[in-house]
Amino acid sequence: MRIKALLLAPEHLVESVFPESVISEFERSAAFLGNPVEPSLWKQASDRLSEAEVIAGTWGMPKLDEEFLAAAPKLRAVFYAAGSVKGFVSEASWARGITISSAWAANGVPVAEYSLGTILLSLKRFWHFTRAMRTPEGSNQKALRIPGAYLSKVGLVSLGAVGRATARLLQPFEIDVLAYDPFLPAEQAAELGVTLVSLESLFEQCEVVSIHAPWIPATERMVNGALISRMKNGATLINTSRGAVVAEDELCEVLATRPDLSAVLDVTHPEPPASDSPLRQLPNVLLTPHIAGSMQLECARMGSWMAEELRRFCAKEPLRYSISKNQLASMA
């Protein structure tokens, strides 16, 4: 007998995260209790929630507080087809022993792809030259340092899921990859083909620095002006993690005096930046609207990976992406 499942997903996300192909994958292991439920309206589906043994969810998940859990007495697991679970897990859900699995690694795939593309373009000083070509003298600036990819140093700040995926994507290129991650064993770094260095050394040596650190108290404003001012002439800073990891006021101060530097920011703090923020005015800042993560068709990957997690759960196989309370303390 298939396990009973409830799909909690905003209507506008169902088609992208849980298309028919993904629903079919889920239905190999589970029997859905009717149509998808708008998360904010879960109380209106209390009859189905009371029977649900597992929940398939995505962005917009309701808090798993005591009220919700009381309405879901049979709930054993949540398979979250999105990234961070911090917005909905609770002390009550940990105490109840609810299994939590998240598609954070699947969501990291397009972030790593975005990072790879941005890194390679940065090594050609792409951002500088697109600005320069707006002037009559722009095509005469090829005498400037253009490191290119061959034997250049690229730095990764943190080797969590996205940092590791980015390191793997960089492996086919003849790039010297440095990384800062005080928690990663040296043997794992070697497997990824990266050299562990201090944060200061990374910023001093690298042509490109790509930030992949989670936003936790220990990392807030970790990338400050002192570090950024150490960057090499023509270097690029990329942030696809969280805006609060960077001291953006100090970043702006350095960039205003170092037009040779570029910053490519897919995330800011706050997000989006205020209308009068220097980030919107500085010519050497490039902003994208938090698009590095899963978008549109890419979202189905997250649903598919959670369908596979459900299959493992039902088969009593080890889950690949389950999250414990202790793990969550160091995750985004």
HELIX and SHEET records of a PDB file:
HELIX    1   1 GLU A   11  VAL A   17  1                                   7    
HELIX    2   2 GLU A   20  GLU A   27  1                                   8    
HELIX    3   3 PRO A   39  ALA A   45  5                                   7    
HELIX    4   4 SER A   46  LEU A   49  1                                   4    
HELIX    5   5 GLU A   66  ALA A   70  1                                   5    
HELIX    6   6 GLU A   91  ARG A   96  1                                   6    
HELIX    7   7 TRP A  104  LEU A  123  1                                  20    
HELIX    8   8 PHE A  126  ALA A  132  1                                   7    
HELIX    9   9 GLY A  138  ASN A  140  5                                   3    
HELIX   10  10 ALA A  161  LEU A  170  1                                  10    
HELIX   11  11 ALA A  186  LEU A  192  1                                   7    
HELIX   12  12 LEU A  199  GLN A  205  1                                   7    
HELIX   13  13 PRO A  217  THR A  219  5                                   3    
HELIX   14  14 GLY A  225  ILE A  228  1                                   4    
HELIX   15  15 GLY A  243  VAL A  245  5                                   3    
HELIX   16  16 GLU A  248  THR A  257  1                                  10    
HELIX   17  17 PRO A  278  ARG A  280  5                                   3    
HELIX   18  18 GLN A  296  GLU A  298  5                                   3    
HELIX   19  19 CYS A  299  CYS A  314  1                                  16    
HELIX   20  20 LYS A  325  LEU A  328  1                                   4    
SHEET    1   A 5 ALA A  30  PHE A  32  0                                        
SHEET    2   A 5 ILE A   3  LEU A   8  1                                        
SHEET    3   A 5 VAL A  54  GLY A  57  1                                        
SHEET    4   A 5 ALA A  77  TYR A  80  1                                        
SHEET    5   A 5 THR A  99  SER A 102  1                                        
SHEET    1   B 7 VAL A 194  LEU A 196  0                                        
SHEET    2   B 7 ASP A 176  TYR A 180  1                                        
SHEET    3   B 7 LYS A 153  VAL A 157  1                                        
SHEET    4   B 7 VAL A 208  ILE A 211  1                                        
SHEET    5   B 7 THR A 236  ASN A 239  1                                        
SHEET    6   B 7 SER A 262  LEU A 265  1                                        
SHEET    7   B 7 VAL A 285  LEU A 287  1                                        
END                                                                             
